[in-house]
């Protein structure tokens, strides 16, 4: 069998606050294959976002190891991490906070290309804006001039412009209206098919996860309490906490469900 693109093996993270140890992530293990969407779900404070930051090296793990393309990520130099981050990018819940308000959108998209010394930058920016449903001339505008949905498209463009293999999506649609959520989910799935992307999709919304994920892991108090295929988790949940989450969700919005299902079917 092929080696998974990402392997998280027995990873833990302990924070020390006011003299007390807080176990944010506790012995978590999972893997993501190339081209797959693996969703990590749980309530606020369950350790989902911390897990994403551990994978990207933005937070150092207290124990365990992360492997990307079969190679361990711990102990890498700054230059080595720069090369890894060409292959792993992140989409944030609030794209406005990740964009410099004093810089044009074009500069924000061009910046990763500058950092990595890549050419044809203006052309790549224009092409990527079109890929996410914006116009090349939008490169001259500033973040505050866009709607929330448009800003998330910009965030997707910035994550994708280096052509990564894996994108960590941290609650990418939770701040958007339901109708806009469906558009962004459709875009993510379309780009996944086009570029062969793998997603780690972090969310508290099981209605969203149901339509986009191939496999799902459930986090509770820092531990991964259950993982399996989408069908297994939604039809035959094994853990009590998973059943609690499923009982708590509202029926999927019919418009979003129909649109996302149509996109998934090509």
N, C-alpha and C positions, 0 to 999 in steps of 0.2 A: 504494500500500500504506500501511497505517496505520503511524505512527511507533511503534517499540517503547516499552514503558513504561520500560525501563531500558536504557541503552547505556553500556558500559564501553569506552573507546577508548584503546588504547596506554598503559594505566596501569602504572606501576612504583612500587616502594617499596624504598628502600635504607636500611638501618639501619647505624649506625656503633657498633661495639662494640670497646672496647679498641684503638682506633686502626685497626680493620679495617672495611672496607665489606662488608656482607652484603646480597646482593640477594634480598629476600624475595619480591617480585613483579616479574616481568620482562616488560614490554611485552604485557600481557594485554588482549584485546579480546573482547567477546561482547555479546549483547543478550538481553533477556527480554521477551516479549510479555505483555500483560494476560491474566490467567487461566491462565498457563502455569507448569509446574514445570520449572525448569532446574536440573539437578544439577551440582555441582562436586565431583569426586572426586579422590582422591590419598592418598598415605600421609601420616603425621604429618610436619609440617615442610615440606610441599610448597607452602605459601603460601595454602591455601584460606581459613582463618579471617582472615588478614591482608587478603585481598581483600574479604571481607565487611565488615570494619571500615573499609576505604577507602571502600566504597560509602556507608556510614552517616556518614562524616565523623568517625568516632572516631579515625582515624589519617589524617594528611595524606599525600597522594600526592607522590612525588618528581617524577613526570612523568605526562602523560596527563590525561584528563578523563572524568568521569562525568556522564551526562545522565539526568535523570528527568523524564518527561512532556515530553521535547523540550528541556528547559532545563538549562544547565550548573550543576553544584553548587559548583564552586570559587568562592571569593571571596564567599560569602554571609555575611551578618551573623548574629549569634546569633539574632535574631528571625526571620530568614528560615529558618534551619535548624530552628527550633522548628516552623515551619509544614510544612517538608518532612518532619519526623519524625512528623507526624500521618499521613502517607501511607506511611512506611517504618518498620517495626518489626522486632524481633529476638526469636527464641526461642533460648535458650541450652542448651548441653549439660547444665549443672548448674543447674536452676532455683532450688535452695536458695541458691546464692551470689548470685542476683540479687534475692532477696526479703529484706526487713529482718526478722530474727528477732524483733525487739521490736514489730513492727507486725502487726496482724491482716491476714488475707488480704483482707478487705473494704477496708481502707485501702490496701493495695498495689495493688488494682485501681482504686480511686477516685483514687489520686494522679495518673495521667496526665490524668484528666478535670479535676482541680483545676488542674493546670499549664496546660491549654489553655482553661480557663474555661468548661467545658461543664456544663450543668445536668442535672437528673434523675439524679444520680449514683447514689443508692442503688438506684433501679429498674434502671439499666443494669448495675450490679454483679450484682444478683440474676438478671437475665436472662442475662448472660454466663456466670455459674456454671452455670446450667441448660444452656446451649448446649454447654458442654464436659463435661457429664456429672456435675456436682457439684450440691449442694443450695444454695439461697439462704441457709439458716442456717449454711452453712460459712463465710460471710463473717466470723463472729465468732471463728473458730479461728485458730491460729498455724501457721507453716510446719512446725515440727517435729512437728505432730500428724497430718501426712499421709504417705502412702507416696510412693515415688519416682514412680510413675505418676500419682498424684493431683497431686503438685507440678508435674509437667510439664503437666498439664491447666490448672493455675493459671497457669503461664508462658504457655501458649497464650492463655488468657483475657486476660491482661494485654497481650499483643501485639495482640490483636484488638479490644480495647474502644474504640479510637479509630477503628475501621473503616478500616484502611489499605488501600492498593492492593497493596503488596508486603510480604512478610514474609521475612526472612532467617532460615533455620532452620539453626543451627550445631550439627551432630551431635545433633539433638534426641532421638534414641532410642538412642544408643550406650551409655548408662549403664543401660539398662533390660533386663529379661529378655525373651526372644524373644516370649513370649505377650503381654506388656505392650506391646512394640514394635508388634505388629500392631494393638492397640487404638488407640494414638496415631496410627499411620499412617492407619488408617480415619477417625479424627476429623479429621485434617488434610485428607484428601481430601473428606470430607463438608462441612467448612467452606469449602473452596475452591469447591465447586459452589454453595454457598448464597450466598457473598459475592463470587464472581468474583475471588478472590485470585490473585495471582502469587506463586510461591515461588522463592527461591534456596535450594536444598537442598544444604547442605554436608555431605559424608559421606565416610568411608573405606570404607564397606560397600556393595559393588556389589550384593549380594543385596537390600538395601533400595532402592537406587537403581533397580534393574531394575523394581520394582513401582510406583514413585511418579513417576518422571521422564518428561517428554515429550521433552526433549533433555538431553544430557549433555556436559560438558566435563571433560577429564582434565588435571590439573595435575601437573607433575613439576619439582622444583627451581625453583619460582617461575614456570615457563613453562606456558602452555596448549598442550599438545602435540597435542591432538586434540579436536574437538567435532563433534557430529552428533546425529541422532535416536537414541532408545533402541535402535531396531531396528538401525540402522547400527552403533552402537558394540558391541552384544552379538553380532551375527552376522557383521559384516565389519569388525573393528577394523583400522585402517590403521597405527597406530604400534606400535612394538615394546614400549614401556612399557605401553600399553593391553593388549596381548596378555599381558604378564607379570602384570598385575593380574587379568585374567580367569582365567588359569591357576591363580592362587593362591587363588581364592575357593572356599569350601566350597559344596556344594549348598544351595539355599535351604531353610530349615526348612519342612516341609510344611504345618504348621498356619498359620504366618504367610503363606505363599504363597497358600494357599486363601482365607484370610480377606481378605487385601488384594486378591486378584483379584476376589472377590465384591463388595467395596466399590467397586472401580474400575468394575465393570459396572453399578453402580447397584442 
